[in-house]
Amino acid sequence: MSFSLIRSTRLLQRWPVHIRTFAAESSSSPPPRLGSVGPYEVFDRNAKRLQKDRAVSRDAGVRSRTVDYVRDEVADRMMERLLDIKRKFDTIVDLGSGAGHFSKLLEPEKTRKVIMMDSSEKTLNRDPDEDFDVEVERVHADEEHLLDALPRNSQEAIVSCLSLQWVNDLPGVLIQIKEALQPDGLFLAALFGGDTLFELRTSLQLAEVDLEGGISPHISPMTDTRDMSNLLSRAGFTLLTVDVDEVKVAFPSMWELVEDLRDMGESNAVIGRRHFLHRDTLAAASAIYKELHGNEDGTIPATFQVIYVIGWKPAPTQPKPLERGTAQTNLQEVL
């Protein structure tokens, strides 16, 4: 299933704006140490925090609000899944909440309070409490160190809307989420899948190969859909549900797409990324994008693949499958 959005045209200062879009954000994070103990670091978490801070700082947050359309759409779909669960939670933790795209949809009938957690303090405090229908507590914390902010076995429900694709140790974060939940606690999340922005990725790669003789990463690596069930099982969750959806957005050209990604705080944060892309390469990528993927009306599509997951922390009260050999009906008779 897919859903299409149309992004309106805005007047842009072409070259200066978009060259900066692909430039690396300044960061004080050290490079990964070879042979060090711990998960391999793919993303520069400090650069990602700076990107989100700067996105909110531009025009006093006005520009970041104009590009909420993808997060708002995904938050709506997450809420549909939460409403299917016939339980009221006293408190829900919104992990990597951003400005509260999902939290704003919560109503008193579903929860009394939401705890918003994000690594970007500016993003966390972008919108006032008046925009929410439930009590709000804001916690400035890193999603990769969840147990530093939440005690074990303390939460009824933890949700995450489009944040977990930026963590370096996803299996470790899933384990921390399970540990922070109470028995029979709910974990609900949405994260970008591996086919997200495949049109932009292929266009940039073809342009770089043609003009520069090689490629470099400009679109972050993301989780494969097939891996999520295994990761959730390894983390100890039960009663798993994993499904995939797509959000497609139409843009006038590649330039508007790239600018919106920057204003979303979704620029490239891969360690070792290039600090600069030549103008000729960008122009070639834009032409390739329109030629390979362009719509009949002259716009270009951008695909956001979204993986939705639901898992529960094990508890003795949860339903369990019957033991092998206890069936009362022969399957051959049913067929």
C-alpha positions as CSV (number, residue, x, y, z in Angstrom):
1,M,0.0,0.0,0.0
2,S,1.3,3.5,-0.8
3,F,0.1,7.0,-0.1
4,S,1.0,10.0,-2.3
5,L,1.6,13.6,-1.3
6,I,2.4,16.6,-3.4
7,R,5.0,19.1,-2.3
8,S,4.3,22.6,-3.3
9,T,6.8,24.6,-5.3
10,R,8.8,27.3,-3.6
11,L,11.2,29.8,-5.0
12,L,14.8,28.6,-4.3
13,Q,18.3,29.9,-4.5
14,R,19.5,27.0,-6.4
15,W,23.3,26.4,-6.1
16,P,24.2,27.9,-2.7
17,V,21.4,26.2,-0.9
18,H,21.7,22.7,-2.4
19,I,25.5,22.4,-2.3
20,R,25.3,22.9,1.4
21,T,22.6,20.3,1.7
22,F,25.0,17.5,0.8
23,A,27.9,19.1,2.7
24,A,28.7,17.4,6.0
25,E,27.6,19.1,9.1
26,S,30.4,20.0,11.5
27,S,30.9,17.6,14.3
28,S,33.1,17.0,17.2
29,S,32.5,13.3,17.3
30,P,35.7,11.2,17.0
31,P,36.1,8.8,14.1
32,P,35.4,5.1,14.9
33,R,38.3,3.2,16.5
34,L,39.3,0.0,14.7
35,G,39.5,-2.9,17.1
36,S,37.5,-1.1,19.8
37,V,34.9,-2.9,21.9
38,G,31.3,-2.2,21.1
39,P,29.0,-1.9,18.1
40,Y,30.4,-0.7,14.8
41,E,29.5,3.0,14.4
42,V,27.8,3.9,11.1
43,F,26.3,7.2,12.0
44,D,27.8,10.3,13.5
45,R,25.3,10.9,16.3
46,N,26.6,14.3,17.2
47,A,26.3,15.4,13.5
48,K,22.7,14.2,13.5
49,R,21.9,16.2,16.6
50,L,23.4,19.3,15.1
51,Q,21.4,18.7,11.9
52,K,18.2,18.5,13.9
53,D,19.1,21.6,16.0
54,R,19.9,23.7,12.9
55,A,16.7,22.6,11.1
56,V,14.6,23.9,14.0
57,S,16.7,27.1,14.3
58,R,16.1,28.1,10.7
59,D,13.5,30.8,10.5
60,A,12.5,30.2,14.1
61,G,11.3,26.7,13.3
62,V,8.9,27.9,10.5
63,R,10.7,25.9,7.8
64,S,10.9,22.8,9.9
65,R,7.1,22.9,10.4
66,T,6.5,23.1,6.7
67,V,8.2,19.8,6.1
68,D,6.4,17.8,8.8
69,Y,4.2,16.1,6.2
70,V,6.1,12.8,6.1
71,R,6.3,12.4,9.9
72,D,2.7,13.5,10.4
73,E,1.5,10.9,7.8
74,V,3.5,8.1,9.4
75,A,2.4,9.2,12.9
76,D,-1.3,9.0,11.7
77,R,-0.7,5.4,10.6
78,M,1.1,4.5,13.8
79,M,-1.9,5.9,15.8
80,E,-4.2,3.6,13.8
81,R,-2.2,0.7,15.0
82,L,-2.2,1.9,18.6
83,L,-6.0,2.4,18.5
84,D,-6.4,-1.3,17.5
85,I,-4.9,-2.2,20.9
86,K,-7.8,-2.1,23.4
87,R,-5.9,-0.9,26.4
88,K,-5.4,2.4,28.1
89,F,-1.9,3.3,29.3
90,D,-1.1,5.5,32.2
91,T,2.1,6.7,30.6
92,I,3.6,6.3,27.1
93,V,7.2,7.0,26.3
94,D,7.8,8.6,22.8
95,L,11.4,7.7,22.0
96,G,13.1,10.0,19.5
97,S,9.9,12.0,19.6
98,G,11.2,15.1,17.7
99,A,8.7,17.8,18.1
100,G,6.0,15.3,19.1
101,H,4.4,14.3,15.8
102,F,2.9,11.1,17.4
103,S,2.5,12.6,20.9
104,K,0.2,15.3,19.6
105,L,-2.3,12.6,18.4
106,L,-2.6,11.0,21.8
107,E,-5.9,11.6,23.6
108,P,-6.9,11.2,27.3
109,E,-9.0,8.1,26.4
110,K,-5.7,6.3,25.5
111,T,-3.2,7.7,28.0
112,R,-2.8,10.2,30.8
113,K,0.7,11.3,30.1
114,V,3.4,11.1,27.4
115,I,7.2,11.3,28.0
116,M,8.9,12.8,25.0
117,M,12.6,11.8,24.6
118,D,15.0,13.1,22.0
119,S,18.7,13.8,21.6
120,S,18.0,17.3,20.1
121,E,16.9,19.6,22.8
122,K,15.8,22.3,20.3
123,T,13.6,19.9,18.4
124,L,12.2,18.5,21.6
125,N,11.0,22.0,22.7
126,R,9.9,23.3,19.3
127,D,6.2,23.2,20.0
128,P,4.4,24.4,23.1
129,D,2.4,22.2,25.5
130,E,-0.9,23.8,24.2
131,D,-0.5,21.6,21.0
132,F,-1.0,18.4,23.1
133,D,-4.2,16.9,24.6
134,V,-2.4,15.0,27.3
135,E,0.2,15.8,30.0
136,V,3.7,16.2,28.5
137,E,7.1,15.6,30.1
138,R,10.2,16.3,28.0
139,V,13.4,14.5,28.6
140,H,16.6,15.4,26.7
141,A,18.4,12.0,26.3
142,D,20.1,9.9,23.7
143,E,18.1,7.1,22.3
144,E,21.2,4.9,22.3
145,H,21.4,5.1,26.1
146,L,17.8,4.6,27.0
147,L,18.4,2.9,30.3
148,D,20.3,5.9,31.6
149,A,17.0,7.8,31.5
150,L,14.4,5.1,32.3
151,P,14.6,2.5,35.0
152,R,14.2,-1.2,34.1
153,N,10.7,-2.6,34.2
154,S,9.2,0.8,34.6
155,Q,7.1,1.6,31.4
156,E,3.8,0.4,30.2
157,A,4.4,1.4,26.5
158,I,7.3,2.8,24.4
159,V,6.7,4.1,20.9
160,S,9.1,5.5,18.3
161,C,8.2,7.4,15.2
162,L,11.0,7.6,12.5
163,S,13.9,7.8,14.9
164,L,15.5,4.3,15.2
165,Q,16.9,4.3,11.7
166,W,19.6,6.6,13.0
167,V,20.9,4.5,15.9
168,N,24.2,2.6,15.5
169,D,23.3,-0.4,17.6
170,L,19.7,-1.2,16.7
171,P,19.8,-4.7,18.4
172,G,21.2,-3.1,21.6
173,V,18.5,-0.4,21.6
174,L,15.8,-2.9,21.1
175,I,17.1,-4.9,24.1
176,Q,17.2,-1.7,26.2
177,I,13.5,-0.9,25.2
178,K,12.5,-4.4,26.3
179,E,14.3,-4.0,29.6
180,A,12.7,-0.6,30.3
181,L,9.2,-2.1,29.7
182,Q,7.1,-3.7,32.4
183,P,6.0,-7.3,31.8
184,D,3.4,-7.3,29.0
185,G,4.5,-3.8,28.0
186,L,4.0,-2.6,24.5
187,F,6.6,-1.5,21.9
188,L,5.3,0.2,18.8
189,A,7.6,1.8,16.2
190,A,7.9,3.0,12.7
191,L,11.3,3.4,10.9
192,F,12.5,4.0,7.4
193,G,13.3,0.8,5.4
194,G,16.0,0.1,2.9
195,D,14.1,1.2,-0.2
196,T,13.6,4.7,1.1
197,L,14.7,7.4,-1.4
198,F,16.0,4.7,-3.8
199,E,15.3,7.2,-6.7
200,L,17.7,9.8,-5.2
201,R,20.3,7.1,-4.3
202,T,20.5,5.6,-7.8
203,S,20.5,9.1,-9.5
204,L,23.4,10.3,-7.4
205,Q,25.3,7.0,-7.9
206,L,25.0,7.1,-11.7
207,A,26.0,10.7,-11.8
208,E,29.1,10.2,-9.7
209,V,30.2,7.1,-11.6
210,D,29.8,9.0,-14.9
211,L,31.6,12.2,-13.9
212,E,33.9,11.3,-11.0
213,G,34.6,7.6,-11.6
214,G,33.3,6.3,-8.3
215,I,30.5,6.6,-5.7
216,S,30.3,7.7,-2.0
217,P,27.4,7.3,0.4
218,H,24.8,10.1,0.4
219,I,21.8,8.2,1.5
220,S,22.0,6.4,4.9
221,P,21.9,2.6,5.0
222,M,18.6,1.5,6.6
223,T,17.2,-1.7,8.0
224,D,16.0,-4.4,5.7
225,T,12.4,-5.4,6.2
226,R,13.2,-9.1,6.5
227,D,15.6,-8.4,9.4
228,M,13.2,-6.7,11.8
229,S,11.3,-9.9,12.9
230,N,14.7,-11.5,13.7
231,L,15.9,-8.5,15.6
232,L,12.8,-8.2,17.7
233,S,12.9,-12.0,18.5
234,R,16.6,-11.7,19.5
235,A,15.8,-8.8,21.7
236,G,13.2,-11.0,23.6
237,F,9.9,-9.6,22.3
238,T,6.9,-11.8,21.7
239,L,3.6,-11.6,19.8
240,L,5.4,-9.8,16.9
241,T,3.7,-7.9,14.1
242,V,5.8,-6.4,11.2
243,D,4.3,-4.8,8.1
244,V,5.6,-2.4,5.4
245,D,4.0,0.6,3.8
246,E,5.1,3.4,1.5
247,V,4.6,7.1,1.4
248,K,5.3,8.7,-2.0
249,V,5.8,12.4,-2.3
250,A,5.8,14.4,-5.6
251,F,8.3,17.2,-5.9
252,P,8.9,19.7,-8.7
253,S,12.5,18.6,-9.0
254,M,15.4,17.0,-7.0
255,W,16.3,20.4,-5.6
256,E,13.1,20.7,-3.6
257,L,13.5,17.2,-2.3
258,V,17.0,17.8,-1.1
259,E,16.1,21.1,0.6
260,D,13.1,19.5,2.4
261,L,15.4,16.7,3.7
262,R,17.7,19.3,5.1
263,D,14.8,21.2,6.8
264,M,13.6,17.9,8.2
265,G,17.0,17.3,9.8
266,E,17.4,14.2,7.7
267,S,20.6,15.0,5.9
268,N,23.4,12.5,5.5
269,A,25.1,11.6,8.8
270,V,27.2,8.6,7.8
271,I,30.7,8.6,9.3
272,G,33.2,9.2,6.5
273,R,30.7,11.0,4.2
274,R,32.0,13.4,1.6
275,H,32.0,17.1,2.6
276,F,31.3,18.3,-0.9
277,L,29.5,17.4,-4.2
278,H,30.5,19.2,-7.5
279,R,27.9,21.3,-9.2
280,D,28.2,19.3,-12.4
281,T,27.5,16.1,-10.5
282,L,24.4,17.5,-8.8
283,A,23.1,18.8,-12.1
284,A,23.7,15.5,-13.8
285,A,21.9,13.7,-10.9
286,S,18.9,16.0,-11.2
287,A,18.7,15.2,-14.9
288,I,19.0,11.5,-14.4
289,Y,16.4,11.6,-11.6
290,K,13.9,13.2,-13.9
291,E,14.7,10.9,-16.9
292,L,14.6,7.6,-14.9
293,H,11.9,8.3,-12.4
294,G,10.0,11.4,-13.5
295,N,6.2,11.5,-13.6
296,E,4.2,12.3,-16.7
297,D,3.2,15.7,-15.2
298,G,6.9,16.8,-14.9
299,T,7.2,16.1,-11.2
300,I,9.5,13.5,-9.6
301,P,8.5,10.9,-7.0
302,A,10.3,10.3,-3.7
303,T,9.5,7.0,-2.0
304,F,9.7,6.6,1.8
305,Q,9.4,3.0,2.7
306,V,8.2,2.6,6.3
307,I,8.5,-0.5,8.5
308,Y,5.9,-0.7,11.3
309,V,6.6,-3.1,14.2
310,I,4.7,-4.2,17.3
311,G,6.2,-6.3,20.0
312,W,5.3,-7.2,23.6
313,K,7.6,-7.9,26.6
314,P,7.0,-11.5,27.8
315,A,4.6,-12.0,30.7
316,P,3.0,-15.1,32.2
317,T,-0.5,-13.7,31.5
318,Q,0.1,-13.5,27.7
319,P,-1.6,-16.1,25.4
320,K,0.8,-18.9,24.4
321,P,0.6,-21.4,21.5
322,L,-0.7,-24.9,22.4
323,E,1.9,-27.6,22.8
324,R,2.7,-29.8,19.8
325,G,0.2,-32.7,19.5
326,T,-2.6,-31.2,21.5
327,A,-4.8,-30.4,18.5
328,Q,-8.4,-31.7,18.6
329,T,-9.1,-31.6,14.8
330,N,-7.2,-33.3,12.0
331,L,-6.0,-30.7,9.5
332,Q,-6.8,-33.0,6.6
333,E,-10.5,-33.0,7.6
334,V,-10.5,-29.2,7.5
335,L,-8.9,-29.0,4.1
